[in-house]
Each structure stands twice: as structure tokens, then as C-alpha cells.
Amino acid sequence: MNIVAIGWIYVVLMMAITENSVVAGILTFVLYGLLPVAIILYISGSKQRKRKQDAGLAARQAADKHPTDTQSGTSPD
């Protein structure tokens, strides 16, 4: 997916370079390139973010079940 995003950014950069003014080039690059790519990458990464959040929750729950002694660094077992 990243290679597609890089390719699209390159294409839009070439479009922006051919614009008549600097402002038009910047708007072309931002509105046709950066904004759509950012939205698509954000949406496509939602499953990975959810898995990472679930793994963090599971790790916190496991730590709550088996607390360690913070003074000596050893387990109370």
C-alpha cells in the first residue's frame, strides 16, 4: 500500500509542478495528493491500530493479575 501512496504523491507532485502559479501548485499538491493519501492510509491502518490497542489492554490485564513488587523488582510468588 505504501508504494501506491508514494507513486500517487509523485504523480501529483508532477501535476503541481506544471501549474501556472505557486499557489495553484501548492493547492493541487495538498488537495489532490496529501489529503487523500492521508485519509486512505488512516482508514487502512485502523485494523492494525485496533489490534495494537487490544494487545496493550491484554498486557495491562495480565499485569494486574500478576503484580510485581516494585521495591525489590521480584515477584511476590
N, CA, C and O atoms as a Maestro MAE file, in Angstrom:
{
 s_m_m2io_version
 :::
 2.0.0
}

f_m_ct {
 s_m_title
 :::
 protein
 m_atom[308] {
  # First column is atom index #
  i_m_mmod_type
  r_m_x_coord
  r_m_y_coord
  r_m_z_coord
  i_m_residue_number
  s_m_chain_name
  s_m_pdb_residue_name
  s_m_pdb_atom_name
  i_m_atomic_number
  :::
  1 25 0.815 -1.188 0.000 1 A "MET " " N  " 7
  2 3 0.000 0.000 0.000 1 A "MET " " CA " 6
  3 2 0.863 1.257 0.000 1 A "MET " " C  " 6
  4 15 0.504 2.268 -0.603 1 A "MET " " O  " 8
  5 25 2.000 1.183 0.681 2 A "ASN " " N  " 7
  6 3 2.867 2.352 0.742 2 A "ASN " " CA " 6
  7 2 3.447 2.713 -0.613 2 A "ASN " " C  " 6
  8 15 3.622 3.895 -0.910 2 A "ASN " " O  " 8
  9 25 3.747 1.727 -1.436 3 A "ILE " " N  " 7
  10 3 4.317 2.020 -2.749 3 A "ILE " " CA " 6
  11 2 3.286 2.725 -3.629 3 A "ILE " " C  " 6
  12 15 3.643 3.575 -4.444 3 A "ILE " " O  " 8
  13 25 2.025 2.380 -3.467 4 A "VAL " " N  " 7
  14 3 0.961 3.054 -4.216 4 A "VAL " " CA " 6
  15 2 0.846 4.500 -3.761 4 A "VAL " " C  " 6
  16 15 0.688 5.403 -4.583 4 A "VAL " " O  " 8
  17 25 0.925 4.720 -2.466 5 A "ALA " " N  " 7
  18 3 0.855 6.085 -1.934 5 A "ALA " " CA " 6
  19 2 2.033 6.924 -2.424 5 A "ALA " " C  " 6
  20 15 1.861 8.084 -2.797 5 A "ALA " " O  " 8
  21 25 3.219 6.340 -2.423 6 A "ILE " " N  " 7
  22 3 4.395 7.062 -2.908 6 A "ILE " " CA " 6
  23 2 4.247 7.382 -4.388 6 A "ILE " " C  " 6
  24 15 4.581 8.484 -4.824 6 A "ILE " " O  " 8
  25 25 3.751 6.426 -5.156 7 A "GLY " " N  " 7
  26 3 3.529 6.664 -6.588 7 A "GLY " " CA " 6
  27 2 2.518 7.769 -6.833 7 A "GLY " " C  " 6
  28 15 2.720 8.615 -7.703 7 A "GLY " " O  " 8
  29 25 1.436 7.768 -6.076 8 A "TRP " " N  " 7
  30 3 0.420 8.804 -6.249 8 A "TRP " " CA " 6
  31 2 0.964 10.182 -5.866 8 A "TRP " " C  " 6
  32 15 0.694 11.168 -6.552 8 A "TRP " " O  " 8
  33 25 1.717 10.250 -4.792 9 A "ILE " " N  " 7
  34 3 2.322 11.518 -4.394 9 A "ILE " " CA " 6
  35 2 3.254 12.026 -5.499 9 A "ILE " " C  " 6
  36 15 3.283 13.224 -5.777 9 A "ILE " " O  " 8
  37 25 4.008 11.133 -6.126 10 A "TYR " " N  " 7
  38 3 4.902 11.526 -7.211 10 A "TYR " " CA " 6
  39 2 4.106 12.090 -8.395 10 A "TYR " " C  " 6
  40 15 4.465 13.124 -8.957 10 A "TYR " " O  " 8
  41 25 3.038 11.407 -8.760 11 A "VAL " " N  " 7
  42 3 2.204 11.873 -9.875 11 A "VAL " " CA " 6
  43 2 1.622 13.248 -9.573 11 A "VAL " " C  " 6
  44 15 1.634 14.131 -10.430 11 A "VAL " " O  " 8
  45 25 1.117 13.429 -8.370 12 A "VAL " " N  " 7
  46 3 0.528 14.711 -8.000 12 A "VAL " " CA " 6
  47 2 1.601 15.794 -7.924 12 A "VAL " " C  " 6
  48 15 1.338 16.946 -8.269 12 A "VAL " " O  " 8
  49 25 2.786 15.447 -7.486 13 A "LEU " " N  " 7
  50 3 3.885 16.412 -7.475 13 A "LEU " " CA " 6
  51 2 4.203 16.888 -8.890 13 A "LEU " " C  " 6
  52 15 4.437 18.076 -9.113 13 A "LEU " " O  " 8
  53 25 4.211 15.966 -9.834 14 A "MET " " N  " 7
  54 3 4.450 16.360 -11.222 14 A "MET " " CA " 6
  55 2 3.313 17.242 -11.752 14 A "MET " " C  " 6
  56 15 3.557 18.171 -12.523 14 A "MET " " O  " 8
  57 25 2.078 16.955 -11.342 15 A "MET " " N  " 7
  58 3 0.947 17.814 -11.728 15 A "MET " " CA " 6
  59 2 1.107 19.199 -11.120 15 A "MET " " C  " 6
  60 15 0.852 20.205 -11.781 15 A "MET " " O  " 8
  61 25 1.526 19.249 -9.867 16 A "ALA " " N  " 7
  62 3 1.660 20.531 -9.179 16 A "ALA " " CA " 6
  63 2 2.763 21.385 -9.798 16 A "ALA " " C  " 6
  64 15 2.653 22.610 -9.846 16 A "ALA " " O  " 8
  65 25 3.812 20.744 -10.265 17 A "ILE " " N  " 7
  66 3 4.915 21.483 -10.883 17 A "ILE " " CA " 6
  67 2 4.461 22.181 -12.162 17 A "ILE " " C  " 6
  68 15 4.964 23.254 -12.496 17 A "ILE " " O  " 8
  69 25 3.516 21.579 -12.874 18 A "THR " " N  " 7
  70 3 3.085 22.157 -14.148 18 A "THR " " CA " 6
  71 2 2.020 23.245 -13.995 18 A "THR " " C  " 6
  72 15 1.586 23.819 -14.994 18 A "THR " " O  " 8
  73 25 1.594 23.535 -12.775 19 A "GLU " " N  " 7
  74 3 0.594 24.586 -12.571 19 A "GLU " " CA " 6
  75 2 1.192 25.955 -12.901 19 A "GLU " " C  " 6
  76 15 2.409 26.142 -12.876 19 A "GLU " " O  " 8
  77 25 0.304 26.908 -13.214 20 A "ASN " " N  " 7
  78 3 0.740 28.244 -13.639 20 A "ASN " " CA " 6
  79 2 1.248 29.111 -12.498 20 A "ASN " " C  " 6
  80 15 2.088 29.980 -12.730 20 A "ASN " " O  " 8
  81 25 0.776 28.910 -11.286 21 A "SER " " N  " 7
  82 3 1.231 29.721 -10.162 21 A "SER " " CA " 6
  83 2 1.631 28.818 -9.004 21 A "SER " " C  " 6
  84 15 1.273 27.642 -8.950 21 A "SER " " O  " 8
  85 25 2.380 29.400 -8.086 22 A "VAL " " N  " 7
  86 3 2.841 28.654 -6.922 22 A "VAL " " CA " 6
  87 2 1.659 28.259 -6.036 22 A "VAL " " C  " 6
  88 15 1.609 27.142 -5.522 22 A "VAL " " O  " 8
  89 25 0.722 29.166 -5.865 23 A "VAL " " N  " 7
  90 3 -0.441 28.883 -5.028 23 A "VAL " " CA " 6
  91 2 -1.248 27.718 -5.607 23 A "VAL " " C  " 6
  92 15 -1.668 26.822 -4.875 23 A "VAL " " O  " 8
  93 25 -1.459 27.736 -6.912 24 A "ALA " " N  " 7
  94 3 -2.198 26.647 -7.555 24 A "ALA " " CA " 6
  95 2 -1.441 25.326 -7.412 24 A "ALA " " C  " 6
  96 15 -2.055 24.278 -7.214 24 A "ALA " " O  " 8
  97 25 -0.129 25.372 -7.511 25 A "GLY " " N  " 7
  98 3 0.678 24.166 -7.345 25 A "GLY " " CA " 6
  99 2 0.593 23.602 -5.944 25 A "GLY " " C  " 6
  100 15 0.482 22.390 -5.759 25 A "GLY " " O  " 8
  101 25 0.646 24.481 -4.957 26 A "ILE " " N  " 7
  102 3 0.552 24.030 -3.566 26 A "ILE " " CA " 6
  103 2 -0.826 23.452 -3.284 26 A "ILE " " C  " 6
  104 15 -0.945 22.405 -2.648 26 A "ILE " " O  " 8
  105 25 -1.867 24.129 -3.755 27 A "LEU " " N  " 7
  106 3 -3.224 23.619 -3.541 27 A "LEU " " CA " 6
  107 2 -3.433 22.285 -4.251 27 A "LEU " " C  " 6
  108 15 -4.066 21.383 -3.702 27 A "LEU " " O  " 8
  109 25 -2.912 22.154 -5.453 28 A "THR " " N  " 7
  110 3 -3.014 20.888 -6.177 28 A "THR " " CA " 6
  111 2 -2.335 19.772 -5.386 28 A "THR " " C  " 6
  112 15 -2.898 18.690 -5.216 28 A "THR " " O  " 8
  113 25 -1.139 20.040 -4.913 29 A "PHE " " N  " 7
  114 3 -0.396 19.016 -4.182 29 A "PHE " " CA " 6
  115 2 -1.105 18.617 -2.890 29 A "PHE " " C  " 6
  116 15 -1.185 17.435 -2.559 29 A "PHE " " O  " 8
  117 25 -1.615 19.604 -2.167 30 A "VAL " " N  " 7
  118 3 -2.260 19.307 -0.884 30 A "VAL " " CA " 6
  119 2 -3.619 18.648 -1.093 30 A "VAL " " C  " 6
  120 15 -3.921 17.642 -0.451 30 A "VAL " " O  " 8
  121 25 -4.450 19.206 -1.990 31 A "LEU " " N  " 7
  122 3 -5.823 18.720 -2.132 31 A "LEU " " CA " 6
  123 2 -5.940 17.440 -2.965 31 A "LEU " " C  " 6
  124 15 -6.839 16.634 -2.727 31 A "LEU " " O  " 8
  125 25 -5.054 17.247 -3.925 32 A "TYR " " N  " 7
  126 3 -5.093 16.019 -4.731 32 A "TYR " " CA " 6
  127 2 -4.131 14.957 -4.238 32 A "TYR " " C  " 6
  128 15 -4.289 13.777 -4.552 32 A "TYR " " O  " 8
  129 25 -3.129 15.371 -3.461 33 A "GLY " " N  " 7
  130 3 -2.102 14.432 -3.052 33 A "GLY " " CA " 6
  131 2 -2.117 14.092 -1.586 33 A "GLY " " C  " 6
  132 15 -2.481 12.980 -1.204 33 A "GLY " " O  " 8
  133 25 -1.724 15.045 -0.757 34 A "LEU " " N  " 7
  134 3 -1.535 14.752 0.662 34 A "LEU " " CA " 6
  135 2 -2.824 14.393 1.390 34 A "LEU " " C  " 6
  136 15 -2.865 13.409 2.129 34 A "LEU " " O  " 8
  137 25 -3.858 15.169 1.191 35 A "LEU " " N  " 7
  138 3 -5.105 14.923 1.912 35 A "LEU " " CA " 6
  139 2 -5.722 13.557 1.591 35 A "LEU " " C  " 6
  140 15 -6.033 12.811 2.519 35 A "LEU " " O  " 8
  141 25 -5.910 13.202 0.319 36 A "PRO " " N  " 7
  142 3 -6.490 11.876 0.038 36 A "PRO " " CA " 6
  143 2 -5.606 10.714 0.508 36 A "PRO " " C  " 6
  144 15 -6.112 9.711 1.011 36 A "PRO " " O  " 8
  145 25 -4.296 10.849 0.343 37 A "VAL " " N  " 7
  146 3 -3.395 9.775 0.773 37 A "VAL " " CA " 6
  147 2 -3.443 9.621 2.293 37 A "VAL " " C  " 6
  148 15 -3.454 8.500 2.802 37 A "VAL " " O  " 8
  149 25 -3.472 10.728 3.009 38 A "ALA " " N  " 7
  150 3 -3.541 10.659 4.469 38 A "ALA " " CA " 6
  151 2 -4.828 9.982 4.928 38 A "ALA " " C  " 6
  152 15 -4.808 9.170 5.853 38 A "ALA " " O  " 8
  153 25 -5.932 10.308 4.294 39 A "ILE " " N  " 7
  154 3 -7.211 9.700 4.666 39 A "ILE " " CA " 6
  155 2 -7.204 8.203 4.381 39 A "ILE " " C  " 6
  156 15 -7.629 7.409 5.220 39 A "ILE " " O  " 8
  157 25 -6.728 7.817 3.214 40 A "ILE " " N  " 7
  158 3 -6.708 6.395 2.848 40 A "ILE " " CA " 6
  159 2 -5.769 5.599 3.757 40 A "ILE " " C  " 6
  160 15 -6.113 4.499 4.189 40 A "ILE " " O  " 8
  161 25 -4.596 6.142 4.047 41 A "LEU " " N  " 7
  162 3 -3.674 5.432 4.936 41 A "LEU " " CA " 6
  163 2 -4.226 5.343 6.347 41 A "LEU " " C  " 6
  164 15 -4.015 4.336 7.022 41 A "LEU " " O  " 8
  165 25 -4.924 6.362 6.806 42 A "TYR " " N  " 7
  166 3 -5.532 6.321 8.133 42 A "TYR " " CA " 6
  167 2 -6.609 5.239 8.200 42 A "TYR " " C  " 6
  168 15 -6.663 4.470 9.160 42 A "TYR " " O  " 8
  169 25 -7.454 5.183 7.191 43 A "ILE " " N  " 7
  170 3 -8.529 4.183 7.169 43 A "ILE " " CA " 6
  171 2 -7.954 2.776 7.048 43 A "ILE " " C  " 6
  172 15 -8.420 1.856 7.720 43 A "ILE " " O  " 8
  173 25 -6.952 2.603 6.201 44 A "SER " " N  " 7
  174 3 -6.402 1.262 6.001 44 A "SER " " CA " 6
  175 2 -5.617 0.770 7.220 44 A "SER " " C  " 6
  176 15 -5.418 -0.436 7.365 44 A "SER " " O  " 8
  177 25 -5.172 1.658 8.089 45 A "GLY " " N  " 7
  178 3 -4.437 1.245 9.279 45 A "GLY " " CA " 6
  179 2 -5.301 1.054 10.504 45 A "GLY " " C  " 6
  180 15 -4.779 0.812 11.592 45 A "GLY " " O  " 8
  181 25 -6.615 1.157 10.355 46 A "SER " " N  " 7
  182 3 -7.489 1.086 11.527 46 A "SER " " CA " 6
  183 2 -7.487 -0.303 12.169 46 A "SER " " C  " 6
  184 15 -7.558 -0.403 13.394 46 A "SER " " O  " 8
  185 25 -7.407 -1.358 11.391 47 A "LYS " " N  " 7
  186 3 -7.373 -2.708 11.967 47 A "LYS " " CA " 6
  187 2 -6.107 -2.921 12.773 47 A "LYS " " C  " 6
  188 15 -6.140 -3.531 13.842 47 A "LYS " " O  " 8
  189 25 -4.993 -2.422 12.267 48 A "GLN " " N  " 7
  190 3 -3.731 -2.570 12.977 48 A "GLN " " CA " 6
  191 2 -3.748 -1.775 14.286 48 A "GLN " " C  " 6
  192 15 -3.248 -2.252 15.304 48 A "GLN " " O  " 8
  193 25 -4.313 -0.579 14.266 49 A "ARG " " N  " 7
  194 3 -4.423 0.208 15.489 49 A "ARG " " CA " 6
  195 2 -5.308 -0.500 16.512 49 A "ARG " " C  " 6
  196 15 -5.010 -0.487 17.706 49 A "ARG " " O  " 8
  197 25 -6.383 -1.113 16.054 50 A "LYS " " N  " 7
  198 3 -7.300 -1.835 16.946 50 A "LYS " " CA " 6
  199 2 -6.589 -3.035 17.580 50 A "LYS " " C  " 6
  200 15 -6.725 -3.272 18.780 50 A "LYS " " O  " 8
  201 25 -5.832 -3.790 16.777 51 A "ARG " " N  " 7
  202 3 -5.090 -4.937 17.308 51 A "ARG " " CA " 6
  203 2 -4.059 -4.489 18.339 51 A "ARG " " C  " 6
  204 15 -3.890 -5.139 19.371 51 A "ARG " " O  " 8
  205 25 -3.370 -3.380 18.065 52 A "LYS " " N  " 7
  206 3 -2.364 -2.872 18.977 52 A "LYS " " CA " 6
  207 2 -3.008 -2.420 20.290 52 A "LYS " " C  " 6
  208 15 -2.456 -2.646 21.367 52 A "LYS " " O  " 8
  209 25 -4.168 -1.787 20.195 53 A "GLN " " N  " 7
  210 3 -4.886 -1.353 21.389 53 A "GLN " " CA " 6
  211 2 -5.338 -2.561 22.207 53 A "GLN " " C  " 6
  212 15 -5.231 -2.555 23.433 53 A "GLN " " O  " 8
  213 25 -5.843 -3.595 21.535 54 A "ASP " " N  " 7
  214 3 -6.275 -4.809 22.232 54 A "ASP " " CA " 6
  215 2 -5.098 -5.511 22.903 54 A "ASP " " C  " 6
  216 15 -5.238 -6.025 24.013 54 A "ASP " " O  " 8
  217 25 -3.940 -5.538 22.243 55 A "ALA " " N  " 7
  218 3 -2.761 -6.168 22.828 55 A "ALA " " CA " 6
  219 2 -2.301 -5.399 24.063 55 A "ALA " " C  " 6
  220 15 -1.893 -6.005 25.053 55 A "ALA " " O  " 8
  221 25 -2.363 -4.085 24.011 56 A "GLY " " N  " 7
  222 3 -1.995 -3.284 25.181 56 A "GLY " " CA " 6
  223 2 -2.943 -3.513 26.337 56 A "GLY " " C  " 6
  224 15 -2.519 -3.584 27.490 56 A "GLY " " O  " 8
  225 25 -4.231 -3.629 26.032 57 A "LEU " " N  " 7
  226 3 -5.226 -3.908 27.070 57 A "LEU " " CA " 6
  227 2 -4.984 -5.277 27.696 57 A "LEU " " C  " 6
  228 15 -5.066 -5.425 28.915 57 A "LEU " " O  " 8
  229 25 -4.690 -6.269 26.877 58 A "ALA " " N  " 7
  230 3 -4.425 -7.617 27.387 58 A "ALA " " CA " 6
  231 2 -3.165 -7.623 28.256 58 A "ALA " " C  " 6
  232 15 -3.114 -8.310 29.277 58 A "ALA " " O  " 8
  233 25 -2.160 -6.864 27.853 59 A "ALA " " N  " 7
  234 3 -0.932 -6.799 28.650 59 A "ALA " " CA " 6
  235 2 -1.195 -6.131 29.990 59 A "ALA " " C  " 6
  236 15 -0.664 -6.563 31.014 59 A "ALA " " O  " 8
  237 25 -2.012 -5.076 29.994 60 A "ARG " " N  " 7
  238 3 -2.349 -4.417 31.253 60 A "ARG " " CA " 6
  239 2 -3.153 -5.335 32.163 60 A "ARG " " C  " 6
  240 15 -2.940 -5.356 33.375 60 A "ARG " " O  " 8
  241 25 -4.077 -6.095 31.579 61 A "GLN " " N  " 7
  242 3 -4.866 -7.021 32.382 61 A "GLN " " CA " 6
  243 2 -3.990 -8.125 32.953 61 A "GLN " " C  " 6
  244 15 -4.172 -8.530 34.101 61 A "GLN " " O  " 8
  245 25 -3.037 -8.616 32.157 62 A "ALA " " N  " 7
  246 3 -2.123 -9.647 32.644 62 A "ALA " " CA " 6
  247 2 -1.242 -9.095 33.753 62 A "ALA " " C  " 6
  248 15 -0.941 -9.804 34.713 62 A "ALA " " O  " 8
  249 25 -0.827 -7.843 33.636 63 A "ALA " " N  " 7
  250 3 -0.002 -7.227 34.679 63 A "ALA " " CA " 6
  251 2 -0.811 -7.035 35.959 63 A "ALA " " C  " 6
  252 15 -0.268 -7.142 37.059 63 A "ALA " " O  " 8
  253 25 -2.096 -6.755 35.822 64 A "ASP " " N  " 7
  254 3 -2.952 -6.601 37.005 64 A "ASP " " CA " 6
  255 2 -3.160 -7.935 37.720 64 A "ASP " " C  " 6
  256 15 -3.282 -7.968 38.945 64 A "ASP " " O  " 8
  257 25 -3.200 -9.017 36.979 65 A "LYS " " N  " 7
  258 3 -3.384 -10.340 37.583 65 A "LYS " " CA " 6
  259 2 -2.140 -10.800 38.321 65 A "LYS " " C  " 6
  260 15 -2.238 -11.477 39.344 65 A "LYS " " O  " 8
  261 25 -0.959 -10.434 37.806 66 A "HIS " " N  " 7
  262 3 0.313 -10.861 38.382 66 A "HIS " " CA " 6
  263 2 1.149 -9.633 38.710 66 A "HIS " " C  " 6
  264 15 2.087 -9.311 37.981 66 A "HIS " " O  " 8
  265 25 0.823 -8.948 39.792 67 A "PRO " " N  " 7
  266 3 1.598 -7.747 40.145 67 A "PRO " " CA " 6
  267 2 2.992 -8.127 40.635 67 A "PRO " " C  " 6
  268 15 3.188 -9.201 41.204 67 A "PRO " " O  " 8
  269 25 3.938 -7.254 40.415 68 A "THR " " N  " 7
  270 3 5.290 -7.465 40.900 68 A "THR " " CA " 6
  271 2 5.581 -6.471 42.001 68 A "THR " " C  " 6
  272 15 4.965 -5.408 42.078 68 A "THR " " O  " 8
  273 25 6.517 -6.823 42.842 69 A "ASP " " N  " 7
  274 3 6.944 -5.940 43.919 69 A "ASP " " CA " 6
  275 2 7.841 -4.865 43.304 69 A "ASP " " C  " 6
  276 15 8.925 -5.172 42.808 69 A "ASP " " O  " 8
  277 25 7.405 -3.635 43.332 70 A "THR " " N  " 7
  278 3 8.164 -2.564 42.681 70 A "THR " " CA " 6
  279 2 9.405 -2.167 43.488 70 A "THR " " C  " 6
  280 15 10.328 -1.578 42.925 70 A "THR " " O  " 8
  281 25 9.454 -2.475 44.798 71 A "GLN " " N  " 7
  282 3 10.612 -2.097 45.617 71 A "GLN " " CA " 6
  283 2 11.821 -2.969 45.281 71 A "GLN " " C  " 6
  284 15 12.910 -2.447 45.045 71 A "GLN " " O  " 8
  285 25 11.642 -4.278 45.257 72 A "SER " " N  " 7
  286 3 12.767 -5.162 45.056 72 A "SER " " CA " 6
  287 2 12.870 -5.674 43.619 72 A "SER " " C  " 6
  288 15 13.899 -6.223 43.226 72 A "SER " " O  " 8
  289 25 11.809 -5.496 42.842 73 A "GLY " " N  " 7
  290 3 11.818 -5.960 41.460 73 A "GLY " " CA " 6
  291 2 11.553 -7.439 41.328 73 A "GLY " " C  " 6
  292 15 11.754 -8.005 40.253 73 A "GLY " " O  " 8
  293 25 11.102 -8.091 42.403 74 A "THR " " N  " 7
  294 3 10.808 -9.523 42.344 74 A "THR " " CA " 6
  295 2 9.329 -9.748 42.480 74 A "THR " " C  " 6
  296 15 8.596 -8.884 42.961 74 A "THR " " O  " 8
  297 25 8.902 -10.888 42.063 75 A "SER " " N  " 7
  298 3 7.502 -11.267 42.137 75 A "SER " " CA " 6
  299 2 7.173 -11.735 43.547 75 A "SER " " C  " 6
  300 15 8.004 -12.375 44.190 75 A "SER " " O  " 8
  301 25 5.967 -11.426 44.042 76 A "PRO " " N  " 7
  302 3 5.619 -11.861 45.407 76 A "PRO " " CA " 6
  303 2 5.355 -13.347 45.520 76 A "PRO " " C  " 6
  304 15 5.118 -13.827 46.629 76 A "PRO " " O  " 8
  305 25 5.382 -14.106 44.426 77 A "ASP " " N  " 7
  306 3 5.084 -15.546 44.473 77 A "ASP " " CA " 6
  307 2 6.132 -16.302 45.203 77 A "ASP " " C  " 6
  308 15 6.034 -17.523 45.334 77 A "ASP " " O  " 8
  :::
 }
 m_bond[307] {
  # First column is bond index #
  i_m_from
  i_m_to
  i_m_order
  :::
  1 1 2 1
  2 2 3 1
  3 3 4 2
  4 3 5 1
  5 5 6 1
  6 6 7 1
  7 7 8 2
  8 7 9 1
  9 9 10 1
  10 10 11 1
  11 11 12 2
  12 11 13 1
  13 13 14 1
  14 14 15 1
  15 15 16 2
  16 15 17 1
  17 17 18 1
  18 18 19 1
  19 19 20 2
  20 19 21 1
  21 21 22 1
  22 22 23 1
  23 23 24 2
  24 23 25 1
  25 25 26 1
  26 26 27 1
  27 27 28 2
  28 27 29 1
  29 29 30 1
  30 30 31 1
  31 31 32 2
  32 31 33 1
  33 33 34 1
  34 34 35 1
  35 35 36 2
  36 35 37 1
  37 37 38 1
  38 38 39 1
  39 39 40 2
  40 39 41 1
  41 41 42 1
  42 42 43 1
  43 43 44 2
  44 43 45 1
  45 45 46 1
  46 46 47 1
  47 47 48 2
  48 47 49 1
  49 49 50 1
  50 50 51 1
  51 51 52 2
  52 51 53 1
  53 53 54 1
  54 54 55 1
  55 55 56 2
  56 55 57 1
  57 57 58 1
  58 58 59 1
  59 59 60 2
  60 59 61 1
  61 61 62 1
  62 62 63 1
  63 63 64 2
  64 63 65 1
  65 65 66 1
  66 66 67 1
  67 67 68 2
  68 67 69 1
  69 69 70 1
  70 70 71 1
  71 71 72 2
  72 71 73 1
  73 73 74 1
  74 74 75 1
  75 75 76 2
  76 75 77 1
  77 77 78 1
  78 78 79 1
  79 79 80 2
  80 79 81 1
  81 81 82 1
  82 82 83 1
  83 83 84 2
  84 83 85 1
  85 85 86 1
  86 86 87 1
  87 87 88 2
  88 87 89 1
  89 89 90 1
  90 90 91 1
  91 91 92 2
  92 91 93 1
  93 93 94 1
  94 94 95 1
  95 95 96 2
  96 95 97 1
  97 97 98 1
  98 98 99 1
  99 99 100 2
  100 99 101 1
  101 101 102 1
  102 102 103 1
  103 103 104 2
  104 103 105 1
  105 105 106 1
  106 106 107 1
  107 107 108 2
  108 107 109 1
  109 109 110 1
  110 110 111 1
  111 111 112 2
  112 111 113 1
  113 113 114 1
  114 114 115 1
  115 115 116 2
  116 115 117 1
  117 117 118 1
  118 118 119 1
  119 119 120 2
  120 119 121 1
  121 121 122 1
  122 122 123 1
  123 123 124 2
  124 123 125 1
  125 125 126 1
  126 126 127 1
  127 127 128 2
  128 127 129 1
  129 129 130 1
  130 130 131 1
  131 131 132 2
  132 131 133 1
  133 133 134 1
  134 134 135 1
  135 135 136 2
  136 135 137 1
  137 137 138 1
  138 138 139 1
  139 139 140 2
  140 139 141 1
  141 141 142 1
  142 142 143 1
  143 143 144 2
  144 143 145 1
  145 145 146 1
  146 146 147 1
  147 147 148 2
  148 147 149 1
  149 149 150 1
  150 150 151 1
  151 151 152 2
  152 151 153 1
  153 153 154 1
  154 154 155 1
  155 155 156 2
  156 155 157 1
  157 157 158 1
  158 158 159 1
  159 159 160 2
  160 159 161 1
  161 161 162 1
  162 162 163 1
  163 163 164 2
  164 163 165 1
  165 165 166 1
  166 166 167 1
  167 167 168 2
  168 167 169 1
  169 169 170 1
  170 170 171 1
  171 171 172 2
  172 171 173 1
  173 173 174 1
  174 174 175 1
  175 175 176 2
  176 175 177 1
  177 177 178 1
  178 178 179 1
  179 179 180 2
  180 179 181 1
  181 181 182 1
  182 182 183 1
  183 183 184 2
  184 183 185 1
  185 185 186 1
  186 186 187 1
  187 187 188 2
  188 187 189 1
  189 189 190 1
  190 190 191 1
  191 191 192 2
  192 191 193 1
  193 193 194 1
  194 194 195 1
  195 195 196 2
  196 195 197 1
  197 197 198 1
  198 198 199 1
  199 199 200 2
  200 199 201 1
  201 201 202 1
  202 202 203 1
  203 203 204 2
  204 203 205 1
  205 205 206 1
  206 206 207 1
  207 207 208 2
  208 207 209 1
  209 209 210 1
  210 210 211 1
  211 211 212 2
  212 211 213 1
  213 213 214 1
  214 214 215 1
  215 215 216 2
  216 215 217 1
  217 217 218 1
  218 218 219 1
  219 219 220 2
  220 219 221 1
  221 221 222 1
  222 222 223 1
  223 223 224 2
  224 223 225 1
  225 225 226 1
  226 226 227 1
  227 227 228 2
  228 227 229 1
  229 229 230 1
  230 230 231 1
  231 231 232 2
  232 231 233 1
  233 233 234 1
  234 234 235 1
  235 235 236 2
  236 235 237 1
  237 237 238 1
  238 238 239 1
  239 239 240 2
  240 239 241 1
  241 241 242 1
  242 242 243 1
  243 243 244 2
  244 243 245 1
  245 245 246 1
  246 246 247 1
  247 247 248 2
  248 247 249 1
  249 249 250 1
  250 250 251 1
  251 251 252 2
  252 251 253 1
  253 253 254 1
  254 254 255 1
  255 255 256 2
  256 255 257 1
  257 257 258 1
  258 258 259 1
  259 259 260 2
  260 259 261 1
  261 261 262 1
  262 262 263 1
  263 263 264 2
  264 263 265 1
  265 265 266 1
  266 266 267 1
  267 267 268 2
  268 267 269 1
  269 269 270 1
  270 270 271 1
  271 271 272 2
  272 271 273 1
  273 273 274 1
  274 274 275 1
  275 275 276 2
  276 275 277 1
  277 277 278 1
  278 278 279 1
  279 279 280 2
  280 279 281 1
  281 281 282 1
  282 282 283 1
  283 283 284 2
  284 283 285 1
  285 285 286 1
  286 286 287 1
  287 287 288 2
  288 287 289 1
  289 289 290 1
  290 290 291 1
  291 291 292 2
  292 291 293 1
  293 293 294 1
  294 294 295 1
  295 295 296 2
  296 295 297 1
  297 297 298 1
  298 298 299 1
  299 299 300 2
  300 299 301 1
  301 301 302 1
  302 302 303 1
  303 303 304 2
  304 303 305 1
  305 305 306 1
  306 306 307 1
  307 307 308 2
  :::
 }
}
